[in-house]
Each structure stands twice: as structure tokens, then as C-alpha cells.
Amino acid sequence: MLAGGAAAVTILATGWGHVKSLYSQVAGRVVVKITTSGYQADAILLYLKHHFTASRFGPRAYVGWKLFVRPKSRVQLVSMEIAPPTGRLYWKGWQPIWVAKSKDGLGDLEEGLQAADYDYQTISITFPRGTIDPDKLISDATNFFNDQVRDYESTGGRRHSIRFIHGTAGNTATIQMKGKSGGKSPTSSSDIRACLSHRPLGWTFSDFGSDPGEDVSAIDGLALDEVALDLVREAGRWRETEAWHHERGLPWRRGYLLHGEPGTGKTALARAMAEDLDLPVFVYDLATLKNDELLKAWNQMLAEVPCMALMEDIDAVFDGRKNIAVQNGPGLTFDCLLNCLDGVQRADGLMVMITTNHLEKIDPAIGQPGAIGSRPGRIDRVVSMGRLDEEGRRKLAERILRDWPHWIDDLCQAGRGDTPAQFQERCSRLALKLHYGDLNGQPDVPTAMQKI
């Protein structure tokens, strides 16, 4: 009895297998199904959004991102329609095409960015045989994606954004989530690259991301000494001389190490340079990255040059060549970092900015001060960021206290020895008190200064 039942089950299973095989063969003669992943999947979704019409029927899916909305001048929730995981039908004339997320693909609804998973997404594309050339579809989508990345047409030509890159080193919770957390969400309020294949509701992509305007320079808002201003001028000339470098066989890249005590404006300078040069900024959290994660994220970044790689407070991660940030499990090694900064792979169009509060902890293989620097090609210039001089204090004071110029001289005197962050806070406190009339009736400026 049992033997007969087992035989029947075997026969049914074998028969079902033949039915599935026959169905696949018949279906393969009627429809074409292709599978793609990574950036190629991004390219397909972006291409379909612009060149095909999405069916109004079937499931719909939406997601909300916190983005900086320029007309509102603030970060707020932005609703976007995304491709449903169950699939969606698109039309181009009478030609239908069905696109669905692969069961092995990562969803769009997860937040956060892990470098190891950043480019992983798998979709399947199905259409009637003879209606679409698969090679042409892939080629057209690839060319369109490259044009969008190069020209940033969706954002009105603006390239500057800030993207945070972190990994899984020393974080067991993150490691356990790997494979569930996708990389298709913005990593900052100005990062819209991950959203380009979505459809924003009520806005266009040109409305997103910070944009100070053509007539406003971020550098002009900083108080910089002559050394820092010379660095700014050099960076601007570097940005304009790609062809000049190539004609002379010179690598079109620059590396800067900014050092100084906290509050001297190292990160502010890097951010302002990126804004004025219209460069995407990739901020690397080295303490959370492992070797494979940094290498993958670095290679992805190089696809979007010219851009800036920013590594803040490297002394908090490496004391010399020792990684002091990761105590348990594998972390980033110093030789892997060096390989990214100046390895065998060309990195034309890359500007590297590294900041540190303790120059003495920086290994000479990265860079140390000198007329040329200890390691050009990795770090070309080492720049000291110090406290404000008289000219720098006056520039800040004149901007913040422009409605009360008679206070500026005494304020600059009181702020001798301040770092830029300290003096800006001093100016801001005084300006607020003057704005609200808290200092009316003070007998003299020095007396009022004591109340700040």
C-alpha cells in the first residue's frame, strides 16, 4: 500500500516536471525573459520611466524620502511612486513589457546604505518575442543612464550632493541584517541619485537638493587665511584643467590633508569647496568599513568623477597604521586604504580631502608637511587650519553684525585667540541679543560684551 502510494507520488512529480519543462519551452517561443542586476537594473528602470508609459492598472507602490526641497528651503517628506515588487506593466505604443523585482533582489523600502550592498538589485523583464530587441533595450538604457549621470539632466545640471558611506565593521546587528537592507535609499537630504528611477509626487527632481544660487559662493561665507585661499584657488584651477592634465600625461586628481584643532573649519572648507566646484561628495565612515566594503564603494564612486572623497578625523580610526576604531572582528586595514588612495586603478577626476585633529598620528605614507609633501599622489598638500587672525575675525563680524557696525571693532578685539567656530558663536550671540533689544541702554561696548 505504502509502496504504491510512493510510486504514485514519484510518477506525479516526474510528470509535473515534464509539464513545467514543456511549458517553459512553449513560453520561451512566445515571450522573452531577461534578468539584470546592479546598476544595469537601475538603468532599465530609469529608461522605462522616461521612454515608456506605466499602466494605470495593477498594483501601485509608494515610498517617502526626507529630502531638501528648495522651494520650501527645508527638509521635508517627499512621496514617490516606485516599481511594485510584484511587477508592473509598461507600454511603448502597442509594445508591452512586464518588469518585476526578482525574489532574490533587495527591496526599495528599506532605509540605510551599506557599502557591500549598494549596487545590488535584480529585476526580470518579460515581453512578447519579436517586439523588442533585448540587446538594443539594454544598450539604449545604458547610454541613457550614462547621459543622466554625466549631465545630471534630471537635476537641471546640478551635480553637488552628499552621500554617506558606511559598512558593517564592528556592528554585529548590521551584519545580521545583511541581505535585507537595500541600498536604494538616499543617504542624506541632498542625495537623490538613488531616487532617479522613482516618480516624485508634486515636485520635480530639479526641486531637490541644496542650491545656494549662482551668485552665492560658499567659500565667501568662510574666514580663511592666505594659505587656505591658495588651496581654494588651486582646487578651482584643477577642476577646469582636465584636458591640460591629460595632454601632459599628468594624473587629474588632487589630495589634501587638513589638520588643526577642533573648530578651525576643516570640514566647512571641504564642504564649501565641493559646493562651489559642484562636486558630489562621498563621505566615508572609515570606522565602520571593512576592506571589501571600502573597495566596492570606492569603485562605485569612481564611476561618478569628478567628485570628492571626504574622510573626516582619520586620527580617530588610524593611529599610525593601526586601526584603533575596531576592537572586535575584521576592520579596515591601512594597506587597503593606501591602495584606494593611490593604487593601480586610475582615479582621474578625484579630489581626496582628509581631516585630522592630530597630525602626529598620521603615517608619512599618507602625508606630512613639506614644500612638496611626503607622499604626492596620495596627499599632495598638507594644510594647517589655525585660529582666526584680525582680518578673518573682521570678515565674519561684518557679515553677521552688518546692522550694528559700531560693535565690530570691540567684538574683534574680544575674540582674539578664538577658533572660527568660537568666534562665529560669539558673533551670533551678540547679534541675537541686539536683534531682540537685550543690550539697549548699555553704557558702553565693553560692558555689554561681558554679558555675552
C-alpha positions as CSV (number, residue, x, y, z in Angstrom):
1,M,0.0,0.0,0.0
2,L,2.7,2.4,1.0
3,A,4.9,1.4,-1.9
4,G,2.1,2.0,-4.3
5,G,1.5,5.4,-2.8
6,A,5.2,6.3,-3.1
7,A,5.2,5.2,-6.7
8,A,2.2,7.3,-7.5
9,V,3.8,10.4,-5.9
10,T,7.0,9.7,-7.9
11,I,5.0,9.4,-11.2
12,L,3.1,12.6,-10.4
13,A,6.3,14.5,-9.6
14,T,8.0,13.3,-12.7
15,G,5.0,14.2,-14.8
16,W,4.8,17.6,-13.3
17,G,8.4,18.2,-14.1
18,H,7.8,17.3,-17.7
19,V,4.8,19.7,-17.8
20,K,6.9,22.5,-16.4
21,S,9.7,21.8,-18.9
22,L,7.2,21.7,-21.8
23,Y,5.6,25.0,-20.5
24,S,9.0,26.7,-20.4
25,Q,9.8,25.6,-23.9
26,V,6.5,26.8,-25.3
27,A,6.6,30.0,-23.3
28,G,10.2,30.6,-24.5
29,R,8.9,30.6,-28.1
30,V,6.2,33.1,-27.3
31,V,7.9,35.5,-24.8
32,V,11.4,36.7,-23.9
33,K,12.5,36.9,-20.3
34,I,15.8,38.6,-19.3
35,T,17.2,39.2,-15.9
36,T,19.5,42.0,-14.9
37,S,21.0,43.4,-11.7
38,G,23.1,46.1,-10.1
39,Y,23.5,49.4,-11.9
40,Q,22.1,47.8,-15.1
41,A,18.8,47.3,-13.2
42,D,18.9,50.9,-12.2
43,A,19.4,51.9,-15.9
44,I,16.5,49.8,-17.1
45,L,14.1,51.3,-14.5
46,L,15.3,54.8,-15.3
47,Y,14.9,54.3,-19.0
48,L,11.4,52.8,-18.7
49,K,10.3,55.8,-16.6
50,H,11.3,58.2,-19.3
51,H,10.6,56.3,-22.5
52,F,7.7,54.0,-21.7
53,T,4.2,54.6,-20.2
54,A,3.4,52.8,-17.0
55,S,0.0,51.1,-17.0
56,R,-2.7,52.7,-14.8
57,F,-3.9,49.2,-13.8
58,G,-2.4,46.8,-11.4
59,P,-0.6,47.2,-8.0
60,R,0.9,50.5,-7.0
61,A,3.7,51.2,-4.5
62,Y,4.9,54.4,-2.9
63,V,7.7,55.4,-0.6
64,G,8.6,58.6,1.3
65,W,12.1,60.1,1.4
66,K,13.3,63.0,3.6
67,L,14.8,65.4,1.1
68,F,15.8,69.1,1.0
69,V,13.1,70.8,-1.1
70,R,14.5,74.0,-2.5
71,P,11.2,75.9,-3.0
72,K,10.4,75.3,0.7
73,S,14.0,75.8,1.9
74,R,13.8,72.9,4.3
75,V,14.0,69.1,4.5
76,Q,10.6,67.5,4.3
77,L,8.9,64.3,3.4
78,V,8.6,63.7,-0.4
79,S,6.3,61.0,-1.7
80,M,7.4,59.0,-4.7
81,E,6.0,56.2,-6.7
82,I,8.3,53.2,-7.1
83,A,8.1,50.0,-9.1
84,P,6.0,47.5,-7.2
85,P,7.9,44.4,-6.1
86,T,5.1,42.3,-7.6
87,G,5.7,43.9,-11.0
88,R,4.3,46.5,-13.4
89,L,3.3,46.6,-17.0
90,Y,4.7,49.3,-19.3
91,W,3.7,50.2,-22.8
92,K,5.5,51.8,-25.7
93,G,2.9,52.2,-28.4
94,W,1.4,48.7,-28.7
95,Q,4.5,47.0,-27.3
96,P,4.0,45.7,-23.7
97,I,6.9,45.0,-21.3
98,W,6.5,43.5,-17.8
99,V,9.0,44.4,-15.1
100,A,9.2,42.7,-11.7
101,K,11.6,42.5,-8.9
102,S,13.4,39.2,-8.6
103,K,12.7,37.2,-5.5
104,D,16.4,37.4,-4.7
105,G,16.5,41.2,-5.2
106,L,16.5,43.8,-2.5
107,G,13.5,46.0,-1.9
108,D,13.3,49.7,-2.2
109,L,11.5,50.2,1.1
110,E,14.5,49.6,3.4
111,E,16.5,52.5,4.8
112,G,20.2,52.9,5.2
113,L,23.2,52.3,3.0
114,Q,25.7,49.5,3.3
115,A,28.6,49.8,1.0
116,A,28.6,46.0,0.4
117,D,25.0,46.0,-0.8
118,Y,25.0,49.4,-2.5
119,D,24.6,48.3,-6.1
120,Y,22.6,45.1,-5.7
121,Q,19.1,44.9,-7.2
122,T,17.8,42.3,-9.5
123,I,14.8,42.6,-11.9
124,S,13.2,40.4,-14.6
125,I,11.9,41.9,-17.8
126,T,9.4,40.0,-19.9
127,F,7.9,40.9,-23.3
128,P,6.5,39.2,-26.4
129,R,9.1,37.7,-28.7
130,G,9.8,39.9,-31.8
131,T,8.5,43.1,-30.3
132,I,11.7,44.4,-28.6
133,D,15.4,43.7,-29.3
134,P,16.9,42.7,-25.9
135,D,20.4,43.9,-26.8
136,K,19.1,47.3,-28.1
137,L,17.0,47.7,-24.9
138,I,19.9,47.1,-22.7
139,S,22.2,49.3,-24.8
140,D,19.7,52.2,-25.0
141,A,19.1,52.0,-21.3
142,T,22.8,52.0,-20.5
143,N,23.5,55.0,-22.8
144,F,20.6,56.9,-21.3
145,F,21.8,56.2,-17.7
146,N,25.3,57.3,-18.5
147,D,24.0,60.6,-20.0
148,Q,21.9,61.2,-16.9
149,V,24.9,60.6,-14.6
150,R,27.3,62.7,-16.7
151,D,24.9,65.6,-17.5
152,Y,22.6,65.3,-14.5
153,E,19.7,66.2,-16.7
154,S,17.1,65.3,-14.0
155,T,18.5,67.8,-11.6
156,G,18.9,70.7,-14.0
157,G,22.7,70.0,-14.4
158,R,23.5,70.3,-10.6
159,R,25.9,67.6,-9.5
160,H,26.6,68.5,-5.9
161,S,25.2,66.2,-3.3
162,I,26.4,64.5,-0.1
163,R,26.4,60.7,0.2
164,F,27.4,58.9,3.3
165,I,29.1,55.5,3.0
166,H,29.2,53.2,6.0
167,G,29.8,49.5,6.4
168,T,29.5,46.6,8.8
169,A,32.8,46.5,10.7
170,G,32.3,46.0,14.4
171,N,28.5,46.0,14.1
172,T,27.0,42.6,14.5
173,A,23.5,43.8,14.2
174,T,24.2,45.3,10.8
175,I,25.9,42.0,9.7
176,Q,22.8,40.0,10.7
177,M,20.7,42.4,8.6
178,K,22.9,42.0,5.5
179,G,20.8,40.8,2.6
180,K,17.7,42.5,3.9
181,S,18.9,46.1,3.9
182,G,18.9,47.7,0.5
183,G,21.0,50.4,-0.9
184,K,18.3,52.2,-2.8
185,S,17.5,55.0,-0.4
186,P,19.0,58.5,-0.1
187,T,21.9,58.7,2.3
188,S,21.4,62.4,3.0
189,S,18.8,65.1,2.3
190,S,20.7,66.2,-0.8
191,D,21.3,62.7,-2.2
192,I,18.8,62.0,-4.9
193,R,20.7,59.6,-7.1
194,A,19.0,56.6,-5.6
195,C,15.6,58.1,-6.4
196,L,16.0,58.9,-10.1
197,S,14.0,55.8,-11.2
198,H,11.1,56.9,-9.0
199,R,8.3,59.3,-9.8
200,P,8.0,62.2,-7.3
201,L,4.5,63.5,-6.5
202,G,4.0,67.2,-6.7
203,W,7.7,68.0,-7.4
204,T,10.4,67.5,-10.0
205,F,13.9,66.4,-9.3
206,S,15.2,69.9,-10.0
207,D,13.4,71.0,-6.8
208,F,15.5,68.7,-4.6
209,G,18.9,69.3,-3.1
210,S,20.6,72.4,-1.7
211,D,21.3,75.0,-4.3
212,P,22.7,78.3,-2.9
213,G,22.3,80.0,-6.3
214,E,24.7,81.1,-9.0
215,D,25.6,84.4,-7.3
216,V,26.4,82.9,-3.9
217,S,29.8,81.4,-3.1
218,A,30.0,79.0,-0.2
219,I,33.7,79.9,0.2
220,D,32.9,83.6,0.5
221,G,31.0,82.8,3.7
222,L,34.2,81.5,5.4
223,A,37.0,83.4,7.0
224,L,40.2,81.9,5.5
225,D,43.8,82.8,5.7
226,E,46.0,83.1,2.6
227,V,47.2,79.5,2.8
228,A,43.6,78.2,2.7
229,L,42.6,80.7,0.0
230,D,45.6,79.5,-2.1
231,L,44.3,75.9,-1.7
232,V,40.8,77.0,-2.9
233,R,42.3,78.7,-6.0
234,E,44.4,75.6,-6.8
235,A,41.3,73.4,-6.5
236,G,39.4,75.6,-8.8
237,R,42.1,75.6,-11.4
238,W,42.4,71.8,-11.1
239,R,38.6,71.5,-11.8
240,E,39.0,73.4,-15.0
241,T,42.1,71.7,-16.4
242,E,41.2,68.1,-17.2
243,A,42.3,68.3,-20.8
244,W,45.5,70.1,-19.8
245,H,46.5,67.3,-17.4
246,H,45.7,64.6,-19.9
247,E,47.8,66.3,-22.7
248,R,50.8,66.3,-20.4
249,G,50.3,62.8,-19.1
250,L,49.6,64.0,-15.6
251,P,47.0,62.4,-13.3
252,W,44.0,64.6,-13.0
253,R,43.5,64.2,-9.2
254,R,44.3,66.1,-6.0
255,G,44.7,65.1,-2.4
256,Y,44.6,67.4,0.6
257,L,45.2,66.8,4.3
258,L,43.7,69.5,6.5
259,H,44.9,69.5,10.1
260,G,44.2,71.7,13.1
261,E,42.4,71.7,16.4
262,P,38.6,71.2,16.6
263,G,36.6,74.1,15.4
264,T,39.1,75.5,12.9
265,G,36.9,74.9,9.9
266,K,38.4,71.8,8.2
267,T,35.1,70.2,7.3
268,A,33.5,73.5,6.5
269,L,36.2,74.2,4.0
270,A,35.9,70.8,2.3
271,R,32.1,71.2,2.1
272,A,32.3,74.8,0.7
273,M,34.9,73.7,-1.9
274,A,32.6,70.9,-3.1
275,E,29.6,73.2,-3.3
276,D,31.5,75.9,-5.3
277,L,33.1,73.3,-7.6
278,D,29.7,71.4,-8.0
279,L,31.2,68.1,-6.9
280,P,29.3,65.1,-5.5
281,V,30.8,64.4,-2.0
282,F,31.2,60.8,-0.8
283,V,31.7,60.8,3.0
284,Y,33.4,57.6,4.2
285,D,32.9,56.4,7.7
286,L,36.2,54.5,7.9
287,A,35.5,53.2,11.4
288,T,32.6,51.0,10.1
289,L,34.1,49.9,6.8
290,K,35.9,46.6,6.0
291,N,38.3,46.1,3.2
292,D,35.9,44.6,0.7
293,E,33.3,47.3,1.6
294,L,35.7,50.2,1.0
295,L,37.0,48.7,-2.3
296,K,33.5,48.2,-3.6
297,A,32.2,51.7,-2.5
298,W,35.4,53.3,-3.9
299,N,35.0,51.7,-7.3
300,Q,31.4,52.8,-7.5
301,M,32.4,56.3,-6.6
302,L,35.0,56.4,-9.4
303,A,32.1,55.9,-11.8
304,E,30.9,59.4,-10.9
305,V,34.0,61.5,-11.2
306,P,34.7,64.4,-11.0
307,C,33.8,64.1,-7.3
308,M,35.2,64.4,-3.8
309,A,36.1,61.7,-1.3
310,L,35.9,63.0,2.2
311,M,37.4,61.2,5.2
312,E,36.9,63.1,8.5
313,D,39.0,62.7,11.7
314,I,41.2,59.9,10.3
315,D,43.2,60.0,13.5
316,A,40.1,58.6,15.3
317,V,40.4,55.5,13.1
318,F,44.2,55.1,12.5
319,D,47.0,55.8,14.9
320,G,49.8,55.5,12.5
321,R,49.0,52.3,10.7
322,K,46.9,50.7,13.4
323,N,43.1,50.6,13.3
324,I,42.1,51.7,16.7
325,A,38.4,52.1,15.9
326,V,37.5,48.4,15.6
327,Q,38.3,46.2,18.6
328,N,36.3,43.1,17.6
329,G,36.2,41.4,14.2
330,P,37.8,42.5,10.9
331,G,38.1,46.2,10.2
332,L,39.7,48.3,7.6
333,T,43.4,47.8,7.1
334,F,45.9,50.6,6.4
335,D,47.3,49.0,3.3
336,C,43.7,48.7,1.8
337,L,43.2,52.4,2.4
338,L,46.5,53.2,0.7
339,N,45.6,51.1,-2.2
340,C,42.4,53.1,-2.7
341,L,44.2,56.4,-2.3
342,D,47.0,55.6,-4.8
343,G,46.6,52.1,-6.2
344,V,46.9,50.5,-9.6
345,Q,43.5,51.8,-10.6
346,R,43.4,55.2,-12.3
347,A,41.4,57.8,-10.3
348,D,41.3,60.8,-12.7
349,G,38.7,63.4,-11.6
350,L,39.0,62.5,-7.9
351,M,39.7,65.1,-5.1
352,V,40.5,63.5,-1.8
353,M,40.0,65.5,1.4
354,I,41.2,64.1,4.7
355,T,40.9,65.9,8.0
356,T,42.7,65.3,11.3
357,N,43.0,66.9,14.7
358,H,46.3,65.3,15.4
359,L,48.8,65.4,12.6
360,E,51.4,63.5,14.7
361,K,49.2,60.4,14.4
362,I,49.2,60.4,10.6
363,D,51.6,57.9,9.0
364,P,54.0,59.5,6.5
365,A,52.7,57.1,3.8
366,I,49.6,59.3,3.7
367,G,51.2,62.7,4.0
368,Q,53.2,65.0,6.2
369,P,54.0,68.7,5.8
370,G,56.7,69.9,3.5
371,A,57.4,72.1,0.5
372,I,56.1,69.2,-1.7
373,G,54.6,66.8,0.8
374,S,55.9,63.4,1.9
375,R,53.6,61.5,-0.4
376,P,52.3,63.3,-3.6
377,G,49.8,61.2,-5.4
378,R,48.0,60.3,-2.2
379,I,48.1,63.7,-0.4
380,D,49.6,66.5,-2.5
381,R,49.3,69.3,0.1
382,V,49.1,69.4,3.9
383,V,47.3,72.5,5.0
384,S,47.2,73.8,8.6
385,M,43.9,75.3,9.7
386,G,44.5,77.7,12.6
387,R,42.8,80.3,14.7
388,L,41.4,83.4,13.1
389,D,43.6,86.4,12.5
390,E,42.3,90.0,12.7
391,E,41.2,90.0,9.0
392,G,39.4,86.7,9.4
393,R,37.5,87.9,12.5
394,R,36.5,91.1,10.9
395,K,35.2,89.4,7.8
396,L,32.9,87.2,10.0
397,A,31.8,90.0,12.2
398,E,31.0,92.3,9.2
399,R,28.8,89.6,7.8
400,I,26.9,88.7,11.0
401,L,26.7,92.2,12.5
402,R,26.2,94.2,9.4
403,D,23.2,96.0,11.0
404,W,25.4,97.1,14.0
405,P,28.8,98.1,12.6
406,H,29.8,100.1,15.7
407,W,30.1,96.9,17.6
408,I,32.5,95.2,15.3
409,D,35.9,96.7,16.5
410,D,35.3,95.7,20.1
411,L,34.0,92.3,19.2
412,C,37.1,91.5,17.1
413,Q,39.3,92.6,20.0
414,A,37.3,90.4,22.4
415,G,37.6,87.4,20.1
416,R,41.4,87.3,19.8
417,G,42.5,83.7,20.0
418,D,39.1,82.3,19.0
419,T,38.8,79.4,16.6
420,P,36.4,80.1,13.7
421,A,33.7,78.1,15.4
422,Q,34.1,80.0,18.6
423,F,34.2,83.4,17.1
424,Q,31.1,82.7,14.9
425,E,29.3,81.7,18.1
426,R,30.4,84.9,19.8
427,C,29.1,87.0,16.9
428,S,25.8,85.0,16.7
429,R,25.1,85.5,20.4
430,L,25.8,89.2,20.2
431,A,23.7,89.6,17.0
432,L,20.7,87.8,18.6
433,K,20.8,90.0,21.7
434,L,21.0,93.1,19.6
435,H,18.2,91.9,17.4
436,Y,15.9,91.4,20.4
437,G,17.0,94.6,22.1
438,D,18.5,92.8,25.1
439,L,21.5,95.2,25.2
440,N,19.6,98.5,24.9
441,G,20.8,101.1,27.4
442,Q,24.2,99.5,28.0
443,P,26.7,102.3,28.9
444,D,29.5,101.1,26.6
445,V,30.5,98.2,24.4
446,P,33.0,96.5,26.8
447,T,30.3,96.3,29.5
448,A,27.8,94.8,27.1
449,M,30.5,92.3,25.9
450,Q,30.7,90.9,29.4
451,K,27.0,89.8,29.1
452,I,27.5,87.7,26.0
